């Protein structure tokens, strides 16, 4: 190494803007802590939104003839569009498994009596299918579609016609 390059290295190392290895490790630790804090903050916000969604979906809605017509119209549009794409089923509802009295266990195990575990609007959706869509030969399939922390997360209702 030449004297000039040794001088350059010494100047660079002595420069306040240059970080020592210890400083860089400390910076990396602080950066990781900040990232984790941001993730935890986002998780807290997501959990709060989930709690609000569960509270909202626990409240049943008034099923008026107008509401029935509105739902049928919406489903007709969804099913026609899906059929036009060559699909034989469509996602019609997604909700947290907290709206099941057993947190989704019966749905996950495909137990025959899984509908008895539903509460709130998911129960209303099931009853709507039973009364209005099953007679028209539509099938309803329920399944757990995500597993946060290895536990049942959201439930999906799929309407099929094949």
C-alpha positions in Angstrom: 0.0 0.0 0.0 1.4 3.4 -1.0 1.8 6.2 1.4 -0.8 8.2 -0.5 -3.4 5.5 -0.2 -2.5 5.0 3.5 -3.0 8.7 4.0 -6.4 8.5 2.2 -7.5 5.6 4.4 -6.5 7.4 7.5 -8.3 10.5 6.4 -11.4 8.5 5.5 -11.3 6.6 8.8 -11.0 9.8 10.7 -13.9 11.4 8.8 -17.0 11.9 11.0 -19.2 10.7 8.2 -17.5 7.3 8.1 -19.0 4.7 10.4 -16.9 2.3 12.3 -17.8 -1.4 12.3 -19.2 -0.9 15.9 -21.2 2.1 14.7 -22.5 0.2 11.7 -23.6 -2.8 13.9 -25.4 -0.4 16.3 -27.1 1.2 13.3 -28.2 -2.1 12.0 -29.6 -3.1 15.4 -31.5 0.2 15.6 -32.7 -0.2 12.1 -34.0 -3.8 12.8 -35.7 -2.6 16.0 -37.4 0.3 14.0 -38.5 -2.2 11.4 -39.9 -4.6 14.0 -41.7 -1.7 15.7 -43.2 -0.6 12.4 -44.4 -4.2 11.7 -45.8 -4.5 15.2 -47.6 -1.1 14.8 -49.1 -2.4 11.5 -50.1 -5.6 13.2 -51.8 -3.7 16.0 -53.7 -1.7 13.4 -54.7 -4.8 11.5 -55.8 -6.5 14.7 -57.9 -3.5 15.6 -59.5 -3.5 12.2 -60.2 -7.2 12.5 -61.9 -6.7 15.9 -64.1 -4.0 14.4 -65.0 -6.3 11.5 -65.9 -9.1 13.8 -68.1 -6.7 15.9 -69.8 -5.5 12.7 -70.4 -8.9 11.3 -71.8 -10.2 14.6 -74.7 -7.8 14.1 -77.3 -9.3 11.8 -78.9 -7.1 9.1 -82.5 -6.7 8.3 -83.5 -9.1 5.6 -86.1 -7.3 3.7 -87.5 -8.2 0.3 -85.5 -5.4 -1.2 -82.3 -6.7 0.5 -83.0 -10.2 -0.9 -83.5 -8.8 -4.4 -80.2 -6.8 -4.1 -78.2 -9.9 -3.0 -79.7 -12.0 -5.7 -78.9 -9.4 -8.3 -75.3 -9.1 -7.0 -74.8 -12.9 -7.0 -76.3 -13.2 -10.5 -73.7 -10.7 -11.8 -70.8 -12.5 -10.0 -71.9 -16.0 -11.1 -72.4 -14.9 -14.8 -69.0 -13.2 -14.9 -67.3 -16.3 -13.4 -69.2 -18.6 -15.7 -68.1 -16.4 -18.6 -64.5 -17.0 -17.5 -65.1 -20.7 -17.5 -65.1 -20.9 -13.7 -67.6 -23.1 -11.7 -67.5 -21.3 -8.4 -67.2 -17.8 -6.9 -66.1 -16.5 -3.5 -69.2 -14.9 -2.0 -68.1 -14.2 1.6 -64.9 -14.0 3.7 -65.0 -13.6 7.4 -62.8 -14.2 10.5 -63.2 -17.6 12.1 -63.9 -15.8 15.3 -67.5 -15.6 14.0 -67.7 -19.4 14.5 -68.5 -20.6 18.0 -65.6 -23.1 17.7 -63.1 -20.7 15.9 -63.5 -22.6 12.6 -62.7 -26.2 13.9 -65.8 -27.8 12.4 -65.3 -26.1 9.1 -61.7 -27.1 9.0 -62.6 -30.7 9.8 -65.5 -30.6 7.2 -67.9 -31.8 9.9 -71.5 -32.2 8.7 -72.9 -29.8 11.4 -70.4 -27.0 10.7 -73.3 -24.5 9.9 -74.4 -24.8 13.6 -71.2 -23.0 14.6 -71.9 -19.9 12.6 -73.0 -16.6 14.2 -74.1 -13.2 12.9 -74.0 -12.3 9.2 -72.2 -15.6 8.2 -75.2 -17.4 9.7 -77.5 -15.2 7.8 -75.5 -15.8 4.6 -75.8 -19.6 5.1 -79.5 -19.3 5.8 -79.9 -17.2 2.6 -78.2 -19.9 0.6 -80.3 -22.6 2.2 -83.6 -20.7 1.5 -82.9 -19.1 -1.9 -79.9 -20.7 -3.6 -79.9 -24.4 -2.6 -83.3 -24.9 -4.2 -81.8 -23.6 -7.4 -79.1 -26.4 -7.1 -76.3 -24.1 -6.0 -73.8 -25.6 -3.6 -72.1 -23.8 -0.7 -68.6 -24.8 0.4 -66.9 -23.3 3.5 -63.2 -23.6 4.1 -60.5 -22.0 6.2 -58.3 -20.0 3.8 -55.5 -18.7 5.9 -53.6 -19.8 9.0 -52.0 -16.9 10.9 -49.8 -18.3 13.6 -50.8 -21.8 12.6 -54.4 -21.2 13.8 -57.6 -21.0 11.6 -57.9 -17.4 10.3 -60.5 -16.4 7.8 -63.3 -18.6 6.5 -64.5 -18.4 2.9 -67.8 -19.3 1.4 -67.7 -20.4 -2.2 -70.9 -20.7 -4.2 -70.6 -23.4 -7.0 -72.9 -24.6 -9.8 -71.0 -27.7 -11.2 
